[in-house]
Amino acid sequence: MITIKTVRQGDRVAVWNVKGQVAYVDGPRRLILFRKTIEPLRQYCAGADQYLSIEFTDGHCEHLRGPVSAWYDPVNHLSIDIKDALELDSHEAIVVYRRNGSEVQRRVERGPMLFVPSENEWLHDFRWHGADPEYPSHKVPRALKFHKLRVIPDQTYYLVDDVRTSDDALLTVKLMIFFELADIETMLDQTHDPIADFINAVTADVVDFVGARSFEVFKQDTENLNELESYRNLLTRAQRIGYQINKVVYRGYTAGETLQSMHDSAIEARTRLKLDAETEIQAQELADVQLAREAIRAEKRQEMEAQQTTHNIHLQRLEHDEQIHQQEELDIAEEETKRRVNQIELEHQRATNEEQSRYLATMREMQVDLTRYLVAQYQNPDRLIRITGDNEPKLHLHDNN
């Protein structure tokens, strides 16, 4: 049977004959097939942050860093996979193993970079203690699985359970450990799980610390759990496995239900007394503030009354001064009036006297005896006083008019 197939541009097909032989055809082509079968082939493309992992039928493998593309070869290839290159930040590192013949070499690659392993390379698979998915506050083996190491300061939480004091109180001590990976090679040679080493060492330190103290003394000395001097085992073990302990933070403790209940009751009582004392202090302070405010208001009231009294006195003084001023003006006007009246009377009297003088002078010129005239004019005196006697009289008269 004869068939006609068209291979489009950009495609590739494998043409198989009846003998099982293959020929590869790239488009664009038009094929006339007789007793042949055609198999479309897939092209695999890897981006700049990817690579192609090609497994050959002879057992070897090749890695092609992107950007690259490759056609699947059904004769020579078992599979072609597109894989992502491993991104490493500046604070991350990986451990790479390389096989050279019968030997295996190890090296450390640090970021930032895009790491593409060679065909004979593989990464170290770390499996450390980590948080239990069901109980995050507890650590379980092999919970952390990763390839990239952090080479910056890091931290982990840990609860040291069932620690007994010298008076047999059962406690759980909460800690936060701050650490930093200083030497990767030392870490790889000395331990397979640094977190487990930290847990064991810090547990030994806490047991020594708590076991040497009673419960009351432990509560008083808890601040010492924030000092690195209290963790000699942890510091020694960390240095041996290539780590540096920067700080250990004490996050508190929990006790058994009975002891914790008693402790909570004591705390509640102390807190209540403290709140009552603070409430009383606030009430006293409020009373002091009210008294001070009342004193301030009384002082202001007195100042206002004094100001009002001073103002009233000032008004009265002004009124009195005005009255005195008006009285003085009235007196001055009255005196001026009297003076003018006296002046008028004086002028009138003077004019009268002058007129009488002129009259008498005229009569004198007319040869009139003025004495007789005046006596005749005043014949009836108002008073008549006559004094008689031989001796010279001694008189004293009082004129009461």
C-alpha positions as CSV (number, residue, x, y, z in Angstrom):
1,M,0.0,0.0,0.0
2,I,1.3,3.4,-1.0
3,T,0.7,6.4,1.3
4,I,1.7,10.0,1.0
5,K,2.8,12.0,4.1
6,T,3.9,15.6,4.5
7,V,6.5,16.6,7.0
8,R,6.1,20.2,8.0
9,Q,8.9,22.6,8.3
10,G,10.5,22.4,11.8
11,D,9.4,18.7,12.3
12,R,11.4,15.6,12.2
13,V,10.2,12.0,11.7
14,A,11.7,8.5,11.8
15,V,10.9,6.4,8.7
16,W,11.1,2.6,9.4
17,N,11.3,0.0,6.6
18,V,10.2,-3.6,6.7
19,K,13.7,-4.6,7.7
20,G,13.6,-2.4,10.9
21,Q,16.0,0.2,9.5
22,V,15.4,3.8,10.3
23,A,15.9,7.0,8.4
24,Y,15.4,10.5,9.8
25,V,13.7,13.1,7.7
26,D,13.4,16.8,8.5
27,G,10.6,19.0,7.1
28,P,9.5,20.4,4.9
29,R,9.3,17.2,2.9
30,R,6.6,15.2,1.1
31,L,7.1,11.5,1.4
32,I,5.7,8.6,-0.7
33,L,5.7,5.6,1.6
34,F,5.5,2.0,0.4
35,R,5.7,-0.7,3.0
36,K,7.2,1.8,5.5
37,T,6.0,3.3,8.7
38,I,6.6,6.9,10.0
39,E,7.2,7.9,13.6
40,P,7.0,11.6,14.6
41,L,9.9,12.6,16.9
42,R,9.8,15.1,19.8
43,Q,12.1,18.0,20.2
44,Y,13.2,18.8,23.8
45,C,14.1,22.4,24.6
46,A,15.8,23.7,27.8
47,G,15.8,27.3,28.8
48,A,18.7,29.3,30.3
49,D,17.9,28.1,33.8
50,Q,17.4,24.4,32.7
51,Y,19.3,21.5,31.3
52,L,18.7,18.3,29.3
53,S,19.4,15.0,30.9
54,I,19.8,12.4,28.1
55,E,20.1,8.7,28.8
56,F,21.6,6.6,26.0
57,T,21.0,2.9,25.2
58,D,24.6,2.1,26.0
59,G,24.1,3.2,29.6
60,H,25.9,6.5,29.7
61,C,24.2,9.9,30.4
62,E,24.8,13.4,29.1
63,H,23.8,16.7,30.5
64,L,23.3,19.7,28.1
65,R,23.2,23.1,29.8
66,G,20.5,25.4,28.4
67,P,19.5,27.2,26.3
68,V,19.7,24.1,24.1
69,S,17.4,21.7,22.2
70,A,17.7,18.0,21.1
71,W,15.6,15.6,19.1
72,Y,14.7,12.3,20.6
73,D,16.5,9.4,18.8
74,P,14.6,6.2,19.3
75,V,17.7,4.2,18.4
76,N,20.2,5.8,20.7
77,H,18.2,7.4,23.4
78,L,16.3,5.8,26.3
79,S,14.9,9.1,27.6
80,I,15.3,12.8,27.5
81,D,14.3,14.9,30.6
82,I,14.1,18.6,31.0
83,K,15.4,19.6,34.5
84,D,15.8,22.8,36.3
85,A,19.2,24.1,37.3
86,L,19.7,24.5,41.0
87,E,19.6,28.1,42.0
88,L,22.0,29.1,44.8
89,D,21.7,32.5,46.5
90,S,24.7,34.3,48.0
91,H,24.1,32.7,51.4
92,E,23.7,29.2,50.2
93,A,26.1,26.3,49.4
94,I,25.9,22.7,48.1
95,V,28.1,19.7,48.5
96,V,28.9,18.0,45.2
97,Y,30.4,14.5,44.7
98,R,32.2,13.6,41.5
99,R,33.2,10.1,40.4
100,N,36.6,9.8,38.7
101,G,37.1,6.2,37.9
102,S,37.0,4.3,41.2
103,E,37.5,7.4,43.3
104,V,35.0,9.9,44.5
105,Q,35.9,13.5,45.1
106,R,33.9,16.1,47.1
107,R,33.7,19.8,46.7
108,V,31.6,22.7,47.9
109,E,29.9,25.1,45.6
110,R,28.8,28.5,46.9
111,G,26.2,30.9,45.4
112,P,25.2,33.0,43.7
113,M,25.0,30.7,40.7
114,L,22.9,28.3,38.6
115,F,24.4,24.9,39.2
116,V,24.1,22.1,36.5
117,P,25.7,18.8,37.6
118,S,27.8,16.9,35.1
119,E,26.9,13.3,34.2
120,N,29.1,11.8,36.9
121,E,28.2,14.3,39.7
122,W,25.5,14.2,42.4
123,L,24.5,16.3,45.4
124,H,24.8,15.5,49.0
125,D,21.4,14.7,50.4
126,F,21.0,16.1,54.0
127,R,18.5,14.5,56.4
128,W,18.5,16.3,59.7
129,H,16.2,16.6,62.8
130,G,13.3,18.8,62.1
131,A,9.8,19.8,63.4
132,D,7.3,17.0,63.8
133,P,4.4,17.7,61.4
134,E,1.9,16.5,64.0
135,Y,3.7,18.3,66.9
136,P,5.7,21.2,65.6
137,S,7.2,21.9,69.0
138,H,9.0,18.6,69.0
139,K,12.0,17.5,66.8
140,V,12.0,14.1,65.0
141,P,14.9,12.5,63.0
142,R,15.2,12.9,59.3
143,A,12.3,15.5,59.1
144,L,14.5,18.0,57.2
145,K,15.5,16.9,53.7
146,F,17.4,19.3,51.6
147,H,20.4,19.9,49.3
148,K,21.2,23.6,50.0
149,L,23.1,24.6,53.1
150,R,22.6,28.0,54.7
151,V,25.9,29.8,55.4
152,I,24.3,32.7,57.3
153,P,23.2,32.9,60.9
154,D,20.2,30.7,61.6
155,Q,18.1,29.6,64.5
156,T,16.0,26.7,65.8
157,Y,13.5,26.2,68.6
158,Y,13.7,23.4,71.1
159,L,11.9,22.2,74.2
160,V,13.9,20.3,76.8
161,D,11.2,18.0,78.2
162,D,11.0,16.3,81.6
163,V,13.8,18.1,83.5
164,R,13.7,17.6,87.2
165,T,14.8,20.1,89.8
166,S,16.6,19.1,93.0
167,D,13.2,19.2,94.9
168,D,11.7,16.8,92.2
169,A,9.7,19.4,90.2
170,L,9.2,18.3,86.6
171,L,9.7,21.1,84.1
172,T,9.9,21.7,80.3
173,V,12.4,24.4,79.4
174,K,11.9,26.4,76.2
175,L,15.0,27.5,74.3
176,M,15.9,29.2,71.0
177,I,19.4,28.5,69.7
178,F,21.1,30.9,67.3
179,F,23.9,29.3,65.3
180,E,26.0,29.8,62.2
181,L,27.8,27.3,59.9
182,A,31.5,28.2,60.0
183,D,33.3,25.3,58.3
184,I,31.4,23.0,55.9
185,E,34.2,20.5,55.5
186,T,34.4,20.0,59.3
187,M,30.7,19.6,59.5
188,L,30.7,16.9,56.8
189,D,33.6,15.0,58.4
190,Q,32.3,15.2,62.1
191,T,28.6,14.8,62.0
192,H,25.6,13.7,59.9
193,D,23.0,15.7,61.8
194,P,24.1,18.9,63.5
195,I,20.6,19.6,64.9
196,A,20.7,16.3,66.7
197,D,24.1,17.2,68.2
198,F,22.7,20.6,69.3
199,I,19.7,18.9,70.9
200,N,21.8,16.3,72.8
201,A,24.3,18.9,74.0
202,V,21.8,21.5,75.1
203,T,19.7,18.9,76.9
204,A,22.8,17.9,78.9
205,D,23.5,21.5,79.8
206,V,19.9,22.2,80.9
207,V,19.7,19.0,82.9
208,D,22.9,20.1,84.8
209,F,21.5,23.6,85.3
210,V,18.1,22.6,86.6
211,G,19.1,19.5,88.5
212,A,21.4,21.5,90.8
213,R,18.7,23.9,91.9
214,S,15.3,23.8,93.6
215,F,12.2,25.1,91.9
216,E,12.3,28.5,93.7
217,V,16.0,28.9,93.0
218,F,15.5,27.9,89.4
219,K,12.9,30.7,89.0
220,Q,15.3,33.2,90.4
221,D,18.2,32.1,88.2
222,T,16.4,31.7,84.9
223,E,18.2,34.8,83.6
224,N,21.4,32.8,83.6
225,L,19.9,30.6,80.8
226,N,20.4,33.5,78.5
227,E,24.1,33.4,79.0
228,L,26.4,31.3,76.8
229,E,28.5,30.3,79.9
230,S,25.6,28.1,81.0
231,Y,26.0,25.9,77.8
232,R,29.5,24.5,77.9
233,N,28.6,21.2,76.2
234,L,26.7,22.9,73.4
235,L,29.6,25.3,72.7
236,T,32.2,22.5,72.7
237,R,30.2,20.3,70.5
238,A,29.3,23.1,68.0
239,Q,32.9,24.1,67.7
240,R,33.9,20.5,67.0
241,I,31.4,20.0,64.2
242,G,32.2,23.3,62.5
243,Y,29.5,25.5,63.9
244,Q,29.4,28.7,66.0
245,I,26.8,29.3,68.6
246,N,26.0,33.0,68.7
247,K,23.3,33.1,71.3
248,V,20.8,31.0,73.3
249,V,17.5,32.6,74.4
250,Y,15.5,31.3,77.3
251,R,11.8,31.4,76.3
252,G,10.3,30.3,79.6
253,Y,9.2,27.0,81.1
254,T,6.1,24.9,81.8
255,A,5.5,22.6,84.7
256,G,3.3,19.7,85.6
257,E,-0.5,20.3,85.9
258,T,-0.5,20.4,89.7
259,L,2.6,22.5,90.0
260,Q,1.6,24.7,87.1
261,S,-1.9,25.2,88.7
262,M,-0.3,26.2,92.0
263,H,2.1,28.5,90.2
264,D,-0.7,30.0,88.1
265,S,-2.8,30.6,91.3
266,A,0.2,32.3,92.9
267,I,0.8,34.4,89.9
268,E,-2.9,35.3,89.7
269,A,-2.9,36.3,93.4
270,R,0.3,38.4,93.0
271,T,-1.2,40.0,89.9
272,R,-4.4,40.8,91.7
273,L,-2.6,42.3,94.6
274,K,-0.4,44.3,92.2
275,L,-3.5,45.5,90.2
276,D,-5.2,46.4,93.5
277,A,-2.2,48.4,94.6
278,E,-1.9,50.1,91.2
279,T,-5.7,50.8,91.4
280,E,-5.3,52.4,94.9
281,I,-2.3,54.4,93.7
282,Q,-4.3,55.6,90.7
283,A,-7.2,56.5,93.0
284,Q,-4.9,58.4,95.4
285,E,-3.3,60.1,92.4
286,L,-6.7,61.0,91.1
287,A,-7.7,62.4,94.5
288,D,-4.5,64.4,94.6
289,V,-5.2,65.7,91.1
290,Q,-8.7,66.7,92.1
291,L,-7.5,68.4,95.3
292,A,-4.8,70.2,93.3
293,R,-7.4,71.2,90.7
294,E,-9.7,72.5,93.4
295,A,-6.9,74.5,95.0
296,I,-6.1,76.0,91.6
297,R,-9.7,76.8,91.0
298,A,-10.0,78.4,94.6
299,E,-6.8,80.4,93.9
300,K,-8.2,81.5,90.6
301,R,-11.5,82.4,92.2
302,Q,-9.8,84.4,94.9
303,E,-7.7,86.2,92.2
304,M,-10.9,87.0,90.3
305,E,-12.6,88.3,93.4
306,A,-9.6,90.4,94.3
307,Q,-9.5,91.7,90.7
308,Q,-13.3,92.5,91.0
309,T,-12.8,94.2,94.3
310,T,-9.9,96.2,92.9
311,H,-12.0,97.1,89.9
312,N,-14.9,98.2,92.1
313,I,-12.6,100.3,94.3
314,H,-11.1,101.8,91.2
315,L,-14.6,102.7,89.9
316,Q,-15.6,104.2,93.3
317,R,-12.3,106.2,93.3
318,L,-13.0,107.4,89.8
319,E,-16.6,108.3,90.8
320,H,-15.4,110.2,93.9
321,D,-12.7,112.0,91.9
322,E,-15.4,112.9,89.4
323,Q,-17.6,114.2,92.2
324,I,-14.8,116.2,93.7
325,H,-13.9,117.6,90.3
326,Q,-17.5,118.6,89.7
327,Q,-17.7,120.1,93.2
328,E,-14.5,122.0,92.6
329,E,-15.9,123.3,89.3
330,L,-19.1,124.3,91.0
331,D,-17.2,126.1,93.8
332,I,-15.0,127.8,91.2
333,A,-18.2,128.8,89.3
334,E,-19.9,130.0,92.5
335,E,-16.8,132.0,93.5
336,E,-16.6,133.5,90.1
337,T,-20.3,134.4,90.3
338,K,-19.8,136.0,93.7
339,R,-16.8,137.8,92.5
340,R,-18.7,139.1,89.5
341,V,-21.6,140.1,91.8
342,N,-19.3,141.9,94.2
343,Q,-17.6,143.5,91.3
344,I,-20.9,144.7,90.0
345,E,-22.0,145.9,93.4
346,L,-18.7,147.6,93.9
347,E,-18.9,149.3,90.6
348,H,-22.5,150.2,91.3
349,Q,-21.5,151.6,94.7
350,R,-18.6,153.4,93.2
351,A,-20.9,154.9,90.5
352,T,-23.4,155.9,93.2
353,N,-20.7,157.5,95.3
354,E,-19.3,159.3,92.3
355,E,-22.8,160.4,91.4
356,Q,-23.4,161.7,95.0
357,S,-20.0,163.3,95.0
358,R,-20.8,165.1,91.9
359,Y,-24.2,166.0,93.3
360,L,-22.6,167.4,96.5
361,A,-20.0,169.2,94.6
362,T,-22.7,170.8,92.5
363,M,-24.5,171.9,95.6
364,R,-21.3,173.3,97.0
365,E,-20.9,175.3,93.9
366,M,-24.4,176.5,94.4
367,Q,-23.3,177.9,97.9
368,V,-25.4,175.3,99.8
369,D,-24.4,174.5,103.4
370,L,-23.7,170.8,103.0
371,T,-23.5,170.2,106.8
372,R,-27.0,171.5,107.4
373,Y,-28.1,169.7,104.3
374,L,-26.8,166.3,105.4
375,V,-28.0,166.8,109.0
376,A,-31.4,167.7,107.7
377,Q,-31.4,164.7,105.5
378,Y,-30.6,162.4,108.4
379,Q,-32.6,164.0,111.2
380,N,-33.8,160.7,112.6
381,P,-30.7,158.6,113.5
382,D,-30.8,154.9,114.0
383,R,-29.3,155.2,117.5
384,L,-28.4,158.0,119.8
385,I,-25.8,157.6,122.5
386,R,-25.3,160.4,125.0
387,I,-22.6,160.5,127.6
388,T,-22.7,163.0,130.6
389,G,-20.6,163.5,133.7
390,D,-17.9,165.6,135.4
391,N,-15.1,163.1,135.2
392,E,-13.7,161.7,132.1
393,P,-15.7,158.6,131.4
394,K,-14.3,155.3,130.7
395,L,-16.4,153.4,128.2
396,H,-16.4,150.2,126.3
397,L,-19.0,149.6,123.7
398,H,-20.0,146.5,121.9
399,D,-21.7,146.7,118.6
400,N,-23.6,143.5,118.1
401,N,-25.1,144.5,114.8
